[in-house]
Amino acid sequence: MNKVSHEQIIGIDVSRDWLDVHCLPETRRLRLPNSDEGHAQLVCLAQSTHALVCFEATGGQEWRLWTALDAAGIATRQLPPAQIKAFAASRGTRAKTDRIDAELIARFMAFRPDAGRELPHGKLRLLRALASKRAQLVETRKRLLAQIRAHEKLGTDGIFTEVDAELRELLDRQIGTLEDQIAQTIAADQGLAKTADILRSVPGIGPVASTILIAEMPELGQLSGEQAAALTGLAPIAHDSDAMRGKRAIGGGRRQVRHVMFQAALVASHHNPHLKIFADRLRDAGKPHKVIITAVARKLVTIANALLKSRQNWSAQTA
């Protein structure tokens, strides 16, 4: 993580058409178009003041800007929206406009200069885009299958059978194509291929989970076990005060990674010899199913982190 001090922090609220900009420490505000012209103006502004530029993850609206800034050698950070929201609540800020959001982003960065993610390299960006599109199509297929079951229960005399079959075939084909592209992208890079091989050696972590871990957690293998669990949002958060002991809960972190690790944990709790013993012990102790799966998912992440740190494949003896 780049820890060089910067003369200026530029917070940006990114929307489809506009970039609302807030500059610290002089509290300068401006609005630029979210276009090549606006990106060029922002590059000039950031270069003239040795600025650190930061913005929220917006689901893709920020990627073109991020790439332009990175190509110009400007330090950039992508910040989790949940952290900005919590920071706003801590300041008592309830109003919400693009200008206010830009200021909050800048002030959060000043408060937490180590926060956020730097731009991943090109192959990771491609892998992230492919994995995201695959997940979108899988969710669409899931909804289609639910509709097919509903049609069967309603007894619609098969009037949608042909349409549903064509849609399902199309989705299956597109998902298969994306999975081939993901496999080819990983195989074409020796480092990514080795990382994928290590991750998939762990019973429970399959192609989908390993791809998401590679694309969404490139820091894995460079963290402590506690940091890896926290980054995934699987670390228990205490809610204690004085003599009161509140219920622990998980939260924050990278939602897509957490979701896929829950799926991996379901498999690992039955088929990973090390984690099956762990899960059975929790079941025997009367722990709820969700608690067990969360604990197994946390173990999986810490195991994956340790294996990537040592660059060794999993074995039951070293787990």
Secondary structure as GFF3:
##gff-version 3
##sequence-region A 1 319
A	DSSP	beta_strand	8	14	.	.	.	ID=ss1
A	DSSP	beta_strand	18	24	.	.	.	ID=ss2
A	DSSP	beta_strand	28	33	.	.	.	ID=ss3
A	DSSP	alpha_helix	36	49	.	.	.	ID=ss4
A	DSSP	beta_strand	51	56	.	.	.	ID=ss5
A	DSSP	alpha_helix	63	71	.	.	.	ID=ss6
A	DSSP	beta_strand	76	79	.	.	.	ID=ss7
A	DSSP	alpha_helix	81	90	.	.	.	ID=ss8
A	DSSP	alpha_helix	98	111	.	.	.	ID=ss9
A	DSSP	alpha_helix	122	154	.	.	.	ID=ss10
A	DSSP	alpha_helix	161	187	.	.	.	ID=ss11
A	DSSP	alpha_helix	190	200	.	.	.	ID=ss12
A	DSSP	alpha_helix	207	216	.	.	.	ID=ss13
A	DSSP	alpha_helix	225	232	.	.	.	ID=ss14
A	DSSP	beta_strand	240	241	.	.	.	ID=ss15
A	DSSP	beta_strand	244	245	.	.	.	ID=ss16
A	DSSP	alpha_helix	255	271	.	.	.	ID=ss17
A	DSSP	alpha_helix	273	284	.	.	.	ID=ss18
A	DSSP	alpha_helix	289	310	.	.	.	ID=ss19
###
